Amino acid sequence: MTKAKDLRSKDAAGVEAEVKSLQKAHFGLRMQKATQQLNNTATLRSTRRDIARAKTILAQKRAESAKS
């Protein structure tokens, strides 16, 4: 689980990299679910929320930099 505090300490490029890695992880989990190899389906929900959290912080950072 990615904490918002950790994401806020990164710069915009770092948060973008985190979003991409989370999306790759989520894709892998979806493929595991499709092939019935996924034991804990709750990880899908948590990665989806982590992606949303990271995207929200990224949007805030972009709005902040556009304002300055």
Secondary structure, 3 states (H helix, E strand, C coil): CCCHHHHHHCCHHHHHHHHHHHHHHHHHHHHHHHCCCCCCCHHHHHHHHHHHHHHHHHHHHHHHHHHC
